[in-house]
Amino acid sequence: MKYSRLLFVGGGMLASVFAAFSAKKSDKPNIVFILCDDMGYGDLGCYGQKYIETPNIDRMASEGMRFTQAYSGSPVSAPSRACIMTGQHTGHGEVRGNKEYWRDSGEVRYGVNTDYAIVGQHPYDPNRVILPEIMKENGYTTGMFGKWAGGYEGSVSTPDKRGIDEFFGYICQFQAHLYYPNFLNRYSSLLGDTATIRVTLEENIKYPMWGAGYALRPQYSADLIHEAAIDWLDRQSGDKLFFGFFTYTLPHAELVQPEDSLLNYYRERLGETGVFNGSYGGRYNPVTHTHAQFAAMIARLDNYVGEILKKLKEKGLDENTIVIFSSDNGPHEEGGADPGFFGRDGKLKGIKRSCHEGGIRIPFIVRWPGHVPVAVNDHQLAFYDILPTFCDLIGVNHIERYGENRKDYFDGLSFKPTLLGKDKHQKNHEFLYWEFCETDQIAVRQGDWKLFVEKGKCHLYNLVDDIHEDCDLAAQYPDRVEDMKRIVFEQHVENPYFKVTMPQ
């Protein structure tokens, strides 16, 4: 079932809802932010990947700015996305881990399957403004397609309550462990939805969600979500500004996709490598050819990016739309994925869930023809810089308007000057900060120095000479360690849900 059909489940005809919007042409840009899931720093051709072809994203990089020292907000999904949404780092934010709310919610039936009655993650603080709300308040149409991960169903923080005009995808990231799920979530003000609802995938639920019958499910969520994003983009025009947040789940596990020429190409190229026996508790079905599956998932995502750029050009929106591509954290090894194979140069240490560079340094590409120069840039930025940057681009002083006169309300700095080639006007961070309770890690980057704290023990690295973080210099530079420890104690605010061990 195509998205155009799914759109009408539980809704009415669109008919007259697309009435013309009379507005003067703005010098503010439309914004499309493409955020993929668990793609590592080196998983794209333009970042040195040798096994996976990504011509569309590579071309986007060749036509824009590619960052080499960009960082996610966290080494896992929900808190990393929270940094984008709130402009806060994980020492200040409400969401600092992948806390779930579905385990004790009860069960519901979908055909031959049993699923959870309520799904989702820890909600964003309803008293704190988030990015879509800012964009909507400032005249932007807002669409989000993919993963939400900012609150469970029925909570104080769901797309319908947080500035999203249209949403289609997974409200819960655990549900996203299945690419052929029982249902997806939808909210559409155009269709008259009053809350985020479930859309049952009727063809999928005829077959089991685990085991041999799972392969018979025909409705592939990644394609459905992308179709929804393109459909939404196709309905935009130059009459009203738009903000599209396309939070694709590729290439997160499970490692599965339709049997097509793309997958067969990588099977031939990478061979019969990789078998995963499945993980029922993690919702990962058994799969073979895991290397080919992972590579083809990234290639499929690359095709999506190409279609987005093509659509913008078709509609004459290319020159007034800034497009950003990034990943929410480092590469995963779930469901049979093998980041060591695809990143054989071993440039960065650590993967998803680690505050070493490999878990938090991510690809980050920005394209805006005529505005963002073609360049490779080493500016140090983190996800909590995105909100102030978008505000800067649309002419909003976020601190004055939303900060309640609290200097620490936002941790990010706008990197608009860097984007526009005005580096001499760019303010730089005194430090970047991360903490992650699930592995009990804290990290601070200050210039070229990196403090890494694990279970309270401090390690110090100089990233210029030791990007792989192999040589611990803590004993040689105790004063430096103490200075950076002070940053940790200044930045960390206690959160009852997400605990870390402070440095010793």
Order of alpha helices (4+ residues) and beta strands (2+ residues): alpha-beta-alpha-beta-beta-alpha-beta-beta-alpha-beta-beta-beta-beta-alpha-beta-alpha-beta-beta-alpha-beta-alpha-alpha-beta-beta-beta-alpha-alpha-alpha-beta-beta-beta-beta-alpha
